[in-house]
Amino acid sequence: MSFAPFFRVDLRRLIVTLAILSGLITLSISFYASYQVQRDSLIASTLEANRAYAAKLAVGTETFFGAVQQQLRYSAAILAAQFHDDEALLSEAERLRLQTNSFNNVFIVDAHRVLRATSPDTRRLIGHRLHSPGSRKASRTRQPMISSPYISAIGTLVVTISHPIIDKDGVYLGYIGGTINLKEPNILNSMLGEHYYKDGSYIYAIDQNRRLLYHPDSKRLGTVVAENPVIDRVIHGESGSQRVINSLGYDMLAGFAPVPTASWGIVAQRPTAVTLHPLDDLMLEVLRQTAPLALLTFLCVWWLSGLISRPLWRLAKSASEMDKTNSPERIQHIRSWYFEAAQLKRAMQLGINLLHQRIGKLNLDAQTDPLTGLHNRRGLTLALDALSAEGHSFAVVALDIDHFKRINDSHGHDIGDQVIRHLAQLMTTCSRDADVLCRSGGEEFLMLLPNTNAESAQQVAERLRQCVEQAQIAPVGHITVSLGVAIWPIHADSIERVLKLADGALYLAKQRGRNRSELAELDHYPPADTNRDD
């Protein structure tokens, strides 16, 4: 026998393939798990850093507003006693603007919203009544106030911080205020624009109306931002962090914190792609460092697989040539240096001695029904061939169990198997040693009775029927069988036809009430109905 075509994929290739696949899968899983852990860690740390940074800036902005309102309160107290002195008003406005550098403009307005003083000094506006939203709100509320952004009288986008001026008698005289021009260099730019991170992060400030108060892109100042969950949360006074797709469609890692005094929100954010970019380079470096070790490991696996597979390969080759006379000697000289190979070698040596015994047993098993121990269809065929070759007449008794389906349905297939085994035992009891007993399928059986005429065959059938009827089978109780008898070559010249005639007689017994036997007549029965209901 040629060995190569039989064993196209040898054990060594299988071991190496399995090792490589296992290594690649393990490496891939480790690589992926490491990437995910690092990725999640980077995202979490960036979110936390942005949250902390936004909170720090919010606290700084809150402190700034508190300090500014304190300065305005101090100036308002001074001006309450000097409100009718225009020079004193102008001097205080100049002092406040130059001393703190918190405002782009400082102005003083009377109770009728008429401008009394301003710094820088703009005398052409003195005496004019102010109609800006900030001025109206300050005069109406007469409370310390930080306004929403609005367009000033000179057409710039500003935020006003003001404090009322009230004399010692509690009479409202007006207010002192300062403006922060959002589109010019201002204190907010100094605080929020001094950004220490050079990694793509940036800061923006938002008011209660979702209007941008500060943004690195000056063109976006004053615009209203829509559909941003981070802004939704921060303008409702929440602080925290969140991964978000911003209004421009960019994936960002944002931290946010509110500024309660002004009802503003500070958001610090960084693009997710920028955050994860170093991780891609890191994983590539890990892959470069791992590749040489992986290659060395695979080479070691190749060498070891050859060492392991060689005894098994030689044993397999010897197994394919066991029909040769020198096979035992060649198996004896195979060096089996590990336990499994040694056991296989020993088993092969024993196998050669037991081979012929096994073949004989296998032939017997191939002809026997495992449930009943009777002949199966293969054994039946061999028995029919032998009887035909001898030329002696024989009787065929076909039988099956009546209503066997009900037994299976009521008691289950295990009980059905017990019934079949019990019937096989009764058949053995009611037959001679020379008779051939077969289970032809399911609950169907055949008995071949050599040198038996029709009368004797019917007697055997009736004796078996009565035996079955009287037997008690737990838990089913009593069962019955129907039988059909035909004689070769009396009823037909063809053995196949005789078998069909016996089956037809069995079918006739079923039609006539079951629990009976029928003798086939000369060859005129139609083919048996294989779909009959038992």
Residue, then its C-alpha position, 0 to 999 in steps of 0.5 A: m500500500s502506498f503511504a503518501p496518498f493515505f496520509r497527506v497531512d502529517l502530525r508534524r504539520l498539524i502540530v506546527t499549524l495548531a501551535i502557530l494558530s494558537g500563538l497568533i490567536t493568543l497574541s491577537i487576543s492579548f494585543y486586542a485586550s491590551y489595546q482596549v485597556q490602554r484605550d479605555s484608560l487613555i479616554a478615562s484619564t483624558l476625561e478626568a483631566n479635562r473635568a479637573y481643568a474645566a473645574k479649575l478654570a470655573v473656580g478661577t472665573e468665579t473668583f474673578f467675578g467675585a473680586v470684580q463685584q467687590q471692586l464695583r461695590y467699593s466704588a459704588a460706596i465711594l460714588a454714593a457721596q460724590f454722585h453730583d461731582d462729574e470730575a469725581l465720577l470720571s476720576e473713579a471710572e479711570r481709577l477702576r479701569l486702570q487699577t484692575n485692568s478687568f474691564n475694557n470700559v468702565f462707566i457710570v449711569d444715573a437713575h434715568r440711564v443717562l451716561r455720566a462718566t466713562s473710561p476711556d473718556t468718550r465725552r461725546l457719549i456723556g449725557h446720552r441715555l443708554h438703551s442697551p439690554g444690559s443698561r435696561k436690566a441693571s436699572r430695572t433690577r437695581q441689583p449686582m448683575i452680570s448681563s448676558p452678551y449683547i451688542s453695545a451702543i458702539g456695535t461690539l459684543v459685550v458683557t456688562i458687570s454692574h453694581p447699584i449706587i445707593d446713597k445713605d438714605g437708601v435712594y437709588l442714584g444709578y449704577i457703576g458698571g464695566t464691560i468686557n468686549l468679547k471680541e477684543p483682548n480682555i480678562l477672559n482671554s487672559m484666564l481661559g486663553e492661557h492654556y497649558y496643554k499643547d495636545g489639541s485641547y481647547i477651552y470654550a465658555i458658554d452662557q445660559n442661552r448657549r451663546l459662545l462667550y469665549h472660543p479659540d476661533s474668534k469667528r464663533l464668538g457670539t454664535v449659539v451652539a445647538e444639539n450638544p449634550v455637554i452644553d445641555r448639562v453644564i447650563h443646568g449647573e452640572s459638572g463632570s465629563q463625557r465623550v460627545i460628538n460636538s455640533l461640528g461632528y467631531d468626536m471629543l472628550a469633554g470635561f465641564a463645570p459651571v460658573p454659578t455667579a454668571s450662569w456660565g459654563i466652562v468646557a475643556q475638550r480634546p479630540t478623541a483621535v488626538t488622544l488615541h494617536p499615541l496609542d497606535d504608535l505604542m501598539l506598533e512598537v509592541l508588535r515590532q518588539t514581539a515579532p522576533l520572539a514570536l518567530l523564535t518560538f515558532l522555530c522551536v515549535w517546528w523542531l520539537s514537533g518533528l521530534i514528537s511526531r517522528p515515532l508516531w509517523r513511523l508507527a503510522k507507516s508501519a500500520s499501513e504495511m501490516d500485511k507485510t511479513n517483516s512488519p513486526e520487526r520494523i515496529q520493534h525497531i521504532r524508538s518510542w521515547y515517550f509514553e504515548a508512542a510506547q503505548l501505541k507501539r505496544a498496542m500495534q504489536l498486540g494488534i497484529n496478533l489479535l487481528h485475525q481474531r478480531i476479523g472473525k468477530l467483526n464478521l459475526d457482529a456484522q451479521t448480528d442485530p445488536l438488540t436481539g442477537l438474531h441475524n440482521r439483514r446481512g446475516l439473512t442474505l448470507a443464510l438465504d444464499a446458503l439455503s439456495a446453494e444447497g437446493h433444499s426447500f425451506a419455509v419462510v415465516a414473516l411476523d411482526i408485533d401487533h400495534f407496536k406503535r401504541i406500545n412505543d407511544s404509551h411506554g416509550h422506546d426503551i420498553g418497546d426495545q424490551v418487548i422486541r428482545h422478549l419476542a426474540q427470546l420466544m422465537t429462539t425457544c420455539s425454534r430448532d438449532a438449524d432454523v435461521l432467526c432474523r430481525s428484518g427491521g423495527e418490530e418485523f422478524l423472519m424465520l427460515l425453517p430448512n426442510t419444513n413443509a407448509e403444515s409443519a411451518q404453520q404449526v411452528a407459527e401457531r406455536l410461536r403465536q400462542c407462546v407470545e399471546q400467553a407471555q406476560i411482559a412487564p409493564v406492557g402486559h400481553i402482546t400479540v403477533s401476526l404471521g405469514v407463511a410461504i414455502w420455497p420453491i412451492h409458492a414461487d421459484s424466486i426466493e425474493r418472491v417467496l419473501k414477498l408472499a410471506d409478507g403478503a400473507l402477514y398483511l392478510a393476517k393483519q387485515r383479518g383481525r391480527n393475532r393469527s397466522e396465514l399461509a400464502e397461496l400460490d404466487h398471486y399475492p400483490p406486493a405487500d403494503t409497506n405503509r400498513d398501519d400496525 
